[in-house]
Amino acid sequence: MPSREPRQEPNRERVPPARGTGLRQRLAELRGPAVPPQPLDARALAALAANPGCKRRAILDGAGVNKAALASALGSPSAFGQSQFAFMRGNAFEARVKADGGAELLRLVHEKLDAGAAAPTAGAVPDLSAVGPEGRTARTALALREATEAGVWTLLDHPLLALDVAGSPAFLEPDAVVVHPDGSWTVVEIKSFPMLDGSADAAKVGAAARQAAVYVLALERVAARLAPAPEVRHTVLLVCPKDFSNLPTASAVDVRKQRSVTRRQLDRLTRIEDIADLLPEGTCFSPDLPTADLTAAVESVPATYAPECLSACELAFHCRNHSRAEGAVTSLGRSLRAELGGLTTIDDVLAAAHGTAGDPTDPTITALRRAATLRAEALSSAKTPQPGPTKQTTC
């Protein structure tokens, strides 16, 4: 019988995985294989954009790490977050605002932002349900396009938008988006803090504006894919309870400044894959790891702490402790850090002020030494006994 030669396999070159696929796998390894990803919402994204130099937060948010659980595992639990009572109150108020097909919400949009258009009688509320975040994002884009073409008042309840953040997609869910009869789009933010006599707390309004600016940026990405591109309005509608009641009232908020700042800061973020490539092999942020291993993993990523992080990041207490231990001037505030130039530690600042280090021609060093001299003179004057009042005798 003729000899059977071994079968020759065709020469197939191994195709490397796509970079996006490899990045998702790498981020899953950082998060922990059995740990579900934590979604990156607009509030977290606004906080990340406010501190673009913090690579630690960028990689943790990009990988979907639950920072609250991570902080607890590190022994520095954070009090940052919303109470359960406030969460339930906010949900109840939002349900009231959107009742009856969003009739009250559309009335407020018409009154505050588009009084020249026809008054909404019965707005359309399309179904946005779909499987998975990608499916919901596609369904939202389709509903926006259909509503723009229809030219009627349309309310999109909790649409899902996608925004690229440092090379990783973030899925964002605004409270509502309203499509006007002229085809323009408006972001609606519903908050449970009150408006007293027509105005609300400035700090809370500012935080809501920064959050809404993220939604505006994401909507602009959707609009850019349509021809012609519809207008995404830069004035959003902020809906809050009126005075001390549960009745909704609204205010128009211009977010052009917040949108520009957020876009610029997001563009400055280091790409997540570049940060991941610099991490040691086997780095993992799973809260189930031993505390020593978890601490080493977190400290392998540089952080940029500032006191403002205490109101925006769950890891703020952990980063503050390490910042203070290292004597970093950032723990004293960003404004002071900007004034000190190349002096990055408190020891460097004190040495420069006392004249034992630093270039005397540097304006920062000169100012520090002048301040130290004035302080010494003030303390010396305070310690020098002052002559008492002269007694006057009378005859």
C-alpha positions as CSV (number, residue, x, y, z in Angstrom):
1,M,0.0,0.0,0.0
2,P,1.3,3.4,-0.7
3,S,2.7,5.3,2.2
4,R,0.5,8.0,3.6
5,E,2.4,11.3,4.0
6,P,1.5,13.5,6.9
7,R,-1.0,16.1,6.1
8,Q,0.5,19.5,5.6
9,E,-1.3,22.2,7.6
10,P,-1.7,25.5,5.8
11,N,0.7,28.2,7.0
12,R,-1.6,30.5,9.0
13,E,-0.1,33.5,10.6
14,R,-1.4,34.2,14.0
15,V,-3.6,37.3,14.0
16,P,-3.0,39.5,17.1
17,P,-6.1,40.5,19.0
18,A,-7.5,43.9,18.3
19,R,-6.2,46.6,20.6
20,G,-9.7,47.4,21.9
21,T,-10.3,43.7,22.7
22,G,-6.9,43.5,24.4
23,L,-7.6,46.6,26.4
24,R,-10.9,45.3,27.7
25,Q,-9.3,42.1,28.8
26,R,-6.5,44.0,30.5
27,L,-9.0,46.2,32.4
28,A,-10.9,43.1,33.4
29,E,-7.7,41.6,34.9
30,L,-7.1,44.8,36.8
31,R,-10.6,44.8,38.2
32,G,-10.6,41.2,39.0
33,P,-12.0,38.3,36.9
34,A,-15.0,37.8,39.2
35,V,-15.7,41.5,39.9
36,P,-18.5,43.1,37.8
37,P,-17.5,46.5,36.3
38,Q,-18.7,49.7,38.0
39,P,-20.3,52.0,35.4
40,L,-18.7,55.4,34.9
41,D,-21.5,58.0,35.3
42,A,-21.5,61.7,34.5
43,R,-20.8,62.7,38.1
44,A,-17.7,60.6,38.3
45,L,-16.6,61.8,34.8
46,A,-17.0,65.4,35.8
47,A,-14.9,64.8,38.9
48,L,-12.3,63.0,36.8
49,A,-12.2,65.9,34.4
50,A,-11.7,68.3,37.3
51,N,-8.5,66.5,38.2
52,P,-7.0,65.2,34.9
53,G,-3.6,64.7,36.4
54,C,-4.7,61.8,38.7
55,K,-3.7,58.7,36.9
56,R,-4.9,56.6,39.8
57,R,-8.5,57.7,39.3
58,A,-8.3,57.4,35.5
59,I,-7.2,53.8,35.6
60,L,-9.6,52.8,38.4
61,D,-12.6,54.5,36.7
62,G,-11.6,53.1,33.3
63,A,-11.4,49.6,34.6
64,G,-14.7,49.9,36.4
65,V,-13.3,49.4,39.9
66,N,-15.7,50.0,42.8
67,K,-13.7,52.6,44.6
68,A,-16.0,52.6,47.7
69,A,-15.3,48.8,48.2
70,L,-11.6,49.4,47.4
71,A,-11.4,52.2,50.0
72,S,-13.0,50.0,52.7
73,A,-10.6,47.1,51.9
74,L,-7.7,49.5,52.3
75,G,-8.9,50.5,55.7
76,S,-9.9,54.1,54.7
77,P,-13.6,53.9,54.1
78,S,-15.2,57.0,52.6
79,A,-18.3,58.9,53.7
80,F,-18.7,60.2,50.1
81,G,-22.0,59.3,48.5
82,Q,-25.7,59.9,48.7
83,S,-27.8,58.8,51.6
84,Q,-30.6,56.2,51.0
85,F,-33.2,58.7,52.2
86,A,-32.0,61.3,49.7
87,F,-31.9,58.7,46.9
88,M,-35.5,57.6,47.6
89,R,-36.7,61.2,47.8
90,G,-35.0,62.0,44.5
91,N,-36.6,59.0,42.7
92,A,-40.0,60.0,44.0
93,F,-39.6,63.6,42.8
94,E,-38.3,62.5,39.4
95,A,-41.3,60.2,39.0
96,R,-43.7,63.1,39.8
97,V,-41.9,65.3,37.2
98,K,-42.2,62.7,34.5
99,A,-45.8,61.6,35.3
100,D,-48.5,61.7,32.6
101,G,-46.0,61.1,29.8
102,G,-43.8,64.0,30.9
103,A,-46.5,66.6,30.4
104,E,-45.2,68.9,33.3
105,L,-41.6,68.4,32.2
106,L,-42.4,69.4,28.6
107,R,-44.4,72.4,29.8
108,L,-41.4,73.6,31.8
109,V,-39.1,73.1,28.8
110,H,-41.5,75.1,26.6
111,E,-41.8,77.9,29.3
112,K,-38.2,78.3,30.1
113,L,-36.3,77.5,26.9
114,D,-38.6,77.6,23.8
115,A,-41.6,79.8,24.5
116,G,-41.8,80.7,20.7
117,A,-42.6,77.1,19.7
118,A,-46.1,75.5,19.7
119,A,-47.1,74.5,23.2
120,P,-46.8,70.8,23.8
121,T,-50.1,69.0,24.1
122,A,-49.1,65.3,24.0
123,G,-45.4,64.6,23.6
124,A,-44.0,61.3,22.3
125,V,-42.2,59.1,24.7
126,P,-40.3,56.4,22.7
127,D,-39.4,53.0,24.2
128,L,-35.6,52.9,24.7
129,S,-35.3,49.4,26.1
130,A,-32.6,47.1,24.5
131,V,-30.2,44.4,25.5
132,G,-26.9,45.6,27.0
133,P,-25.4,49.1,27.0
134,E,-24.4,49.0,23.4
135,G,-27.9,48.0,22.4
136,R,-29.4,50.8,24.5
137,T,-27.0,53.3,23.1
138,A,-27.9,52.4,19.5
139,R,-31.6,52.5,20.4
140,T,-31.2,56.0,21.9
141,A,-29.4,57.2,18.7
142,L,-32.2,55.8,16.6
143,A,-34.9,57.4,18.7
144,L,-33.1,60.8,18.6
145,R,-32.9,60.6,14.8
146,E,-36.6,59.6,14.4
147,A,-37.7,62.4,16.8
148,T,-35.7,65.0,15.0
149,E,-37.2,64.0,11.7
150,A,-40.8,63.9,13.2
151,G,-40.6,67.5,14.3
152,V,-42.8,67.1,17.5
153,W,-42.1,67.4,21.2
154,T,-40.4,64.2,22.3
155,L,-39.3,63.1,25.7
156,L,-36.5,60.5,26.0
157,D,-36.6,59.1,29.5
158,H,-33.2,57.9,30.7
159,P,-31.5,57.6,27.4
160,L,-28.0,56.0,27.2
161,L,-25.1,57.9,25.6
162,A,-21.6,56.8,24.9
163,L,-18.5,59.0,25.4
164,D,-14.9,58.0,24.8
165,V,-12.8,58.8,27.9
166,A,-9.0,58.3,27.5
167,G,-9.5,55.5,25.0
168,S,-12.2,53.7,27.0
169,P,-16.0,54.0,26.4
170,A,-18.2,55.4,29.2
171,F,-21.9,55.0,29.1
172,L,-23.9,57.9,30.5
173,E,-27.5,58.1,31.4
174,P,-29.1,61.6,31.8
175,D,-32.4,62.0,33.5
176,A,-34.0,63.1,30.3
177,V,-33.4,64.6,26.8
178,V,-36.1,66.6,25.1
179,V,-36.3,67.0,21.3
180,H,-38.0,70.3,20.3
181,P,-40.2,70.7,17.3
182,D,-37.4,72.5,15.4
183,G,-35.2,69.4,15.9
184,S,-32.9,70.8,18.6
185,W,-32.0,68.7,21.7
186,T,-32.0,69.8,25.4
187,V,-30.5,68.0,28.4
188,V,-32.8,67.9,31.5
189,E,-31.3,67.5,35.0
190,I,-33.7,66.6,37.8
191,K,-32.4,67.3,41.3
192,S,-34.1,67.0,44.7
193,F,-32.5,70.1,46.3
194,P,-35.0,73.0,46.5
195,M,-35.2,76.3,44.7
196,L,-36.0,78.9,47.3
197,D,-37.5,82.1,45.8
198,G,-36.4,81.0,42.4
199,S,-32.8,80.3,43.2
200,A,-30.9,77.3,44.5
201,D,-27.6,76.7,46.3
202,A,-24.8,77.9,44.1
203,A,-22.5,75.0,44.8
204,K,-25.1,72.4,44.0
205,V,-26.2,74.2,40.8
206,G,-22.5,74.3,39.8
207,A,-22.1,70.6,40.3
208,A,-25.3,69.9,38.3
209,A,-24.0,72.2,35.5
210,R,-20.7,70.2,35.3
211,Q,-22.7,67.0,35.2
212,A,-25.0,68.3,32.5
213,A,-22.0,69.5,30.4
214,V,-20.8,65.9,30.2
215,Y,-24.2,64.9,28.8
216,V,-24.0,67.8,26.3
217,L,-20.6,66.5,25.1
218,A,-22.0,63.0,24.6
219,L,-25.1,64.3,22.8
220,E,-22.8,66.3,20.4
221,R,-21.1,63.0,19.4
222,V,-24.5,61.5,18.5
223,A,-25.5,64.6,16.6
224,A,-22.3,64.7,14.6
225,R,-23.2,61.3,13.0
226,L,-26.4,62.7,11.6
227,A,-26.8,64.7,8.4
228,P,-27.6,67.5,8.8
229,A,-26.4,67.6,12.4
230,P,-29.1,68.8,14.8
231,E,-28.4,71.5,17.3
232,V,-27.5,70.4,20.8
233,R,-28.6,73.3,23.1
234,H,-25.9,74.6,25.5
235,T,-28.7,75.8,27.9
236,V,-29.9,72.9,30.0
237,L,-33.0,72.7,32.1
238,L,-32.5,72.2,35.9
239,V,-35.7,71.0,37.6
240,C,-36.0,71.1,41.4
241,P,-38.7,71.2,44.0
242,K,-40.2,74.6,44.6
243,D,-39.5,76.1,48.0
244,F,-40.3,73.5,50.6
245,S,-43.0,71.7,48.6
246,N,-42.8,68.7,46.2
247,L,-44.0,70.8,43.2
248,P,-41.5,71.0,40.4
249,T,-40.0,74.3,39.2
250,A,-37.2,74.9,36.7
251,S,-34.4,77.2,35.8
252,A,-32.4,77.5,32.6
253,V,-28.6,77.0,33.1
254,D,-26.0,78.0,30.5
255,V,-23.3,75.3,30.5
256,R,-21.0,76.6,27.7
257,K,-18.2,77.3,30.2
258,Q,-18.5,74.0,31.9
259,R,-18.6,72.2,28.6
260,S,-15.5,73.9,27.3
261,V,-13.6,73.2,30.5
262,T,-14.7,69.5,30.6
263,R,-13.8,68.9,27.0
264,R,-10.4,70.4,27.4
265,Q,-9.7,68.4,30.6
266,L,-10.9,65.1,29.0
267,D,-8.6,65.7,26.0
268,R,-5.7,66.1,28.5
269,L,-6.3,62.7,30.2
270,T,-3.6,60.2,29.6
271,R,-4.9,57.3,27.6
272,I,-5.9,54.4,29.8
273,E,-3.9,51.8,27.9
274,D,-0.8,53.9,28.3
275,I,-1.3,53.9,32.1
276,A,-2.0,50.1,32.1
277,D,1.1,49.4,30.2
278,L,3.2,50.9,32.9
279,L,1.8,48.9,35.7
280,P,3.7,45.8,37.1
281,E,2.7,42.4,35.8
282,G,-0.1,40.9,37.8
283,T,-1.5,44.1,39.2
284,C,-5.0,43.7,40.4
285,F,-7.4,46.0,42.4
286,S,-9.9,43.3,43.5
287,P,-11.1,44.1,47.1
288,D,-10.7,40.4,48.0
289,L,-6.9,40.6,47.9
290,P,-4.9,40.9,51.1
291,T,-4.5,44.4,52.3
292,A,-0.8,44.5,51.7
293,D,-1.1,43.4,48.1
294,L,-4.0,45.7,47.5
295,T,-2.1,48.7,49.0
296,A,1.0,47.9,46.8
297,A,-1.3,47.7,43.7
298,V,-2.9,51.1,44.4
299,E,0.3,52.8,45.3
300,S,1.9,51.6,42.0
301,V,-0.3,54.2,40.2
302,P,0.6,57.8,40.9
303,A,-2.2,60.0,42.3
304,T,-2.7,63.8,42.4
305,Y,-4.5,64.5,45.7
306,A,-6.1,67.8,46.5
307,P,-8.6,68.7,49.3
308,E,-11.3,69.0,46.7
309,C,-11.1,65.2,46.2
310,L,-12.8,64.8,49.6
311,S,-16.2,65.7,48.0
312,A,-15.7,63.9,44.8
313,C,-13.7,60.6,45.2
314,E,-14.2,57.6,47.4
315,L,-10.4,57.1,47.8
316,A,-9.8,60.6,49.1
317,F,-9.1,59.6,52.7
318,H,-6.5,57.0,51.6
319,C,-4.8,59.4,49.2
320,R,-4.8,62.2,51.8
321,N,-3.1,60.0,54.4
322,H,-0.3,59.1,51.9
323,S,0.0,62.7,50.7
324,R,0.4,64.0,54.2
325,A,3.0,61.2,55.0
326,E,5.0,62.2,52.0
327,G,4.7,65.9,52.8
328,A,3.3,66.8,49.4
329,V,2.2,70.4,49.0
330,T,-0.9,69.3,47.1
331,S,-2.5,68.3,50.4
332,L,-2.7,72.0,51.2
333,G,-4.7,72.9,48.0
334,R,-4.3,73.4,44.3
335,S,-4.1,77.2,44.5
336,L,-1.1,77.0,46.9
337,R,0.5,74.3,44.8
338,A,0.3,76.6,41.8
339,E,2.0,79.4,43.7
340,L,5.0,77.2,44.8
341,G,6.2,76.4,41.3
342,G,8.9,73.6,41.4
343,L,8.7,73.1,45.2
344,T,6.7,69.9,45.6
345,T,7.1,69.0,49.3
346,I,6.6,70.9,52.5
347,D,10.3,70.2,53.5
348,D,11.4,71.9,50.3
349,V,9.3,74.9,51.0
350,L,10.6,75.3,54.6
351,A,14.2,74.8,53.5
352,A,13.7,77.5,50.8
353,A,12.1,79.9,53.3
354,H,14.9,79.4,55.8
355,G,17.6,80.0,53.2
356,T,19.1,76.6,53.3
357,A,18.1,75.5,49.8
358,G,16.8,77.0,46.6
359,D,17.9,79.5,44.0
360,P,17.8,83.0,45.6
361,T,17.0,84.5,42.2
362,D,13.8,82.5,41.9
363,P,10.8,84.8,42.6
364,T,9.0,82.1,44.6
365,I,12.1,81.6,46.8
366,T,12.4,85.4,47.3
367,A,8.7,85.6,48.3
368,L,9.1,82.7,50.8
369,R,12.2,84.2,52.4
370,R,10.5,87.6,52.7
371,A,7.4,86.0,54.3
372,A,9.7,84.1,56.7
373,T,11.5,87.4,57.7
374,L,8.2,89.2,58.3
375,R,6.9,86.3,60.4
376,A,10.1,86.3,62.5
377,E,9.8,90.0,63.0
378,A,6.2,89.7,64.1
379,L,6.9,87.0,66.5
380,S,9.9,88.9,68.0
381,S,7.7,92.0,68.5
382,A,5.0,89.9,70.2
383,K,7.6,88.5,72.7
384,T,9.2,91.9,73.5
385,P,7.5,93.4,76.6
386,Q,5.8,96.7,75.9
387,P,6.1,99.6,78.4
388,G,3.0,100.1,80.5
389,P,1.0,103.3,80.8
390,T,2.6,106.1,82.9
391,K,0.8,106.7,86.1
392,Q,-0.3,110.3,86.6
393,T,-0.6,111.6,90.2
394,T,-2.9,114.4,91.2
395,C,-2.4,116.8,94.1
